[in-house]
Amino acid sequence: MGTSVAVFLPPQYAYEVALTLLKFIGEDIRCTSKKLALYRTCNIAILSVLLVFVIKPLFEDNAAIVESIESIIAVGHPLTKYLLLIFNKAQIRQLLGEMSRISFDEFRFRDKFIAADTRFNRIVRIVQCVLPFFSGIVVLTYMLRPLLHHQMFIMKTWIVESTVINVIVLAMEYYLFLLIIPIMVGYDCLYLAFCTRLILHVKRLNYMFENLSNGDDPEQARKSLVRCIKYHELLLRTFQRLKSIYSFTFLFHYFSSLLSVCVELYEMLENSEYDVEQLAVVLALISQFGYYTFPAEEITSQKLRLHDLLT
């Protein structure tokens, strides 16, 4: 096999969008400062107080149960992902380090294979860039609710007699929606980046196993096989760490997306006219669910292919 003159894109290419979004909320994966800890505490306190204000109407207004559930999800979802990001940050840092240390011999791959690898990386980058833009449109529709619907708050919220408190709660709601893109989209983009790297590594390993027999030197073939086995073991450990980080997130996302879609579809069917805002939210929820399921399915598909090659 001839030596390839093409090279793979650097590992950090897949993570740039996600890490940039997380930096908007001060989350530098490499370190955690005292100022960041204070900022986190303030964010959690604000979102927790806001959660109380959106839960309260659920027990007071039976006619607005659907709106209350929608509001609870709108606050609870980013709060949960923020807590998951904080809790898993050390493991995420370790996983980034492990995946950056995975090495392979570029000369073993043909230009055509490297070109396909690069094309896949760039398609994922486009998806990562489109998601914040699309999410921003949905967030903007929410933030314009008080103006468009002539209501006091963005969501179904407990209204108290104090004007000052109502203004503070409204400011909290706007702050929440400003946090949604860096928290939720940043966390999701990081998941997609990890899946992308793992998919590409498994594809490279499949390619290496497929071409083990190309060569007349038994010693070289043995060394190549040992290299492939070590590569495989490293990928299995990486997959286990990815699973430990995102398994609960995946479960949480499944149930929250299911509940959110049911609530939005119920509201759409109850109304005589379809609201563009609701359609945008439903599409965003379905897209976000697909954002988690399709990469997982592709990893499974590539691992099954690897299993077939080894048996």
N, C-alpha and C positions, 0 to 999 in steps of 0.2 A: 504494500500500500504506500502510495507516495505521500510525502510530507505536505501538509496543508499550509497555505500561506495566509488563510483567513484565521481570525481569532474570535473568541467568544466575547460578548459584552461583559464588562466587569460585574461582579456580584452585586455591588451597591446600586446598580442601575434599577433593579426591581424595587428597591426600598426607598428611593429618593422622594417620591410623592408622599408616601405615608409618613416618613420621618419629618418632612417639611410641614405637613399639616399638624402633627403632634407638637411641633415647636411653637405653634401659635398659642398653645396653652402651657408653654414652658416645659413640656415633657421631652427633655433631651435623654434619649435612651442610655447614653453613656454615663450619666451621673444624676444624683438627686441631692439638691441643696436644701438648706434650712428655709430659705425663702420660698422654694417650691413646695415644701411641706406646709408652710403657712398658707400659701395660695390654694393648695389642695383642700386644706381644712375649711377655708372660706367658701370654696366652690361646693363642697359637700354640704356645708351648713345651709347655704342658699338653696340648693336643690332639695334638701330635706324639708326645709320650711315651706318651700313652694309645693312639695308633695302633700303636706298637711292641708294646705289651702285648696288643693284640687280634690282631695279625698273627702273633705267635709261635705260638699254638696251631694255626694252619693247617698248620704243618710238623711238628707233634708228634703230633697226634691226628687220624688219618684218619677216625675215626668221627664227628667233629664238624665236617666241612668246611663243611656248610651253615650251622651256627651261627656258625662263624668268619667266613664271607663276610658274613652278616647283621651281625655286630659291626663288621667293617671298614667296611661301608657306613654304619652308624650313626655312626661317628666321622669317616669320610672325607667324607661329604656336607656336614655343617655346616662342617668345616674348609675345604673347597673354596669354599663360598659365602662364608665369612668372608674368605678371601684375595681372592676376586673383588670383594667389597664394598670392601675396602681399596684394591685396584688400580684400581677404576673410580670411586672416590669423587669425584675431580676432574671426571671426565666427567659423573657424575651431577649434581654441583653446576651445571655448565654447562648441562646439559639442563634442569634445573629453571628456571634463569634464562631460557633461550630460550623455554620453553613458557609461562612467566608473562608474557613480553613479546609473545606473539602476541595481537594485538588485532583486533577486528572491530566493525562497527557494529551495536549491539543493535537499533536501530530497524528494521533490515532483516528482522527475524524476527518472526513472529506469536506471539501468546501461546501458542497450541497447541503450536508447535514448542518454545518455551522450556520449557513444562510437561513435554513428553516428555524434553527434555534433562535437566531437574532430576530427573525420576523415574528415569532411567537412572543418574544420579550417586548417588542414594540407594540404589538396588538394589545398586550396587557397594559402597557403604559398608557395607551389611548383610553382604555376602559377606566384606568385609575384617574385620569384627568377629566373624563366625562362625568364620572360619579359625583365629584364635588360640585360641578356646574349644575347638574340635574337636581342634586339635593338642595343647592342654593335657591333654585326656582321654587321648590316645595316650601322651603323655610320662608321665603319672601311672601308666598301666599298666606302663610300663617301670620306673619308679622303685620300684614296689611288688614287683617280681620277687623280690628277695632274701627278702622277708617271705612272699610267697605261694607261692613254689616252693622255699623252704628252701635257697637257694644263696648262695654267698659274694658273687658279683658280679652286676651287672645284666646284663652281656653275657658271652659266652665270652671269658675273659681268662686270660692267663698267670699262674699261681699260683706265687709264689716261697716260699722257706722263711721269710723274714722277715715277721713279723706286722705290723711297722710299715709296711713297703713295701706290703703288701696293703691296709692301712687307707688309706694315701695314694692308692693306685690306685682304691679304691672311692670315696673322696672326689672324685677327678678325674672318675669316671663320673657321679656325681650333679651335679657342676658342669657337665659337658658337657650334660646334659639340661636344666639350668636355662638354658643358653645357646641351646638349639635354637630356642625360640620367638622371641626377639628377633632372632637371626641369620637363620634360614631363613624364618620367617613375615614378618619385617620386610622382608627382601630381596624376597620374593615379592609382598608387598603393594605395594611400591614399583614393581615391574614392572607389576602390574595397574593402578596409578594412572597410570603413563605411557601404557599402552595405552588406558585409559579416556579420557584427555585427547586422545590422538591420534584415537581413534574419533570423539569428539564434534566435534573440529575438522574432520575430513573430512566428517562429516555436515553441518556448518554450511556448508562450502565447496560441497558438493553442492546444498544449498538455495539458496545464492547464485547458482550457475550456472543452476539451474532457473528462477530468477526474474529473470535478466538482461533478458529481453525485456519485462518489465513496466514500461513507461515510454515516454513519447513524446519525451523530450529526447535526441537523439543524443549530445550532449556528456556528459550524465549517464551514458548507457549506456556510453560509452567509458571514463569514469573508473571505473565499476563493474567493467568488464572488466579494466582495469589493476590494480585493487585485488584482484580475484580471482586474477589471475596471480601477483602478488606473494605473496599468501596461500598459493597453491599451492606456489611455490618455497620458501617458509619451511617449510611442512609437509614437503616432500621432504627438506630438510636435517635437520629434526628426526627424521624417520624413519631417515635414514642414521646419525645419532648413536645413536639407540635400538638400531639393528641392531648397531652396533659394540660397544655395551655388553653386550648380552644374547645375541649370536649364540653365543658359546662356552657361556654358561650354558644356553641352550636345548639345545645338543648334549649337554652334560654331563647335563642333567636327563633327556633322552630315554634315554640308556644306563643311568644309575643307576636310574631308575624301572623300566625293563625288567628289569634284573638283580634289583632288590629284589622286584618282583612275582613273578618266576619262583622266587626263593628261598622266599618266603612261601607260594606255592601248592604248591611241592614239599613243604614241611613239613606243610601242611594235609592233603595227599593221603597222606602217609606215616603220619600219626597216625590212629588209629581214631576219635577224637572231635575235632570242630572246636573250637578254642580261641577264645574271644571276643576275646582279646588279638590273635590273628593276624588275625581278621576285621577288627578295628578298624584294624590296620596296613595291610592290603590296601586297605581303603576309603580310608584317608588317602593312600596312594601314588597310587591312581587319581584321587582328587580333586585332588591336587597336580599330577599330569600334565595333567588337564583345565584346571587353573588357568592353565597356560602355553599350552595349545594353543587353547582357545576364544577368548581375546582376539586372538591372532595371526590366527586364522581370520576374526574379525570385521573386523580391519583390512584384510585381503586383500579381503573382500567389499565393504567401503566403497570401497576404491581401485578395484576393478573397476567399481563403479557410477559412480565419477567418470570413469573411462576411457570408459565408454559415453556419458556426457554430453558429453565433449569430442570424440568421433568422430562 
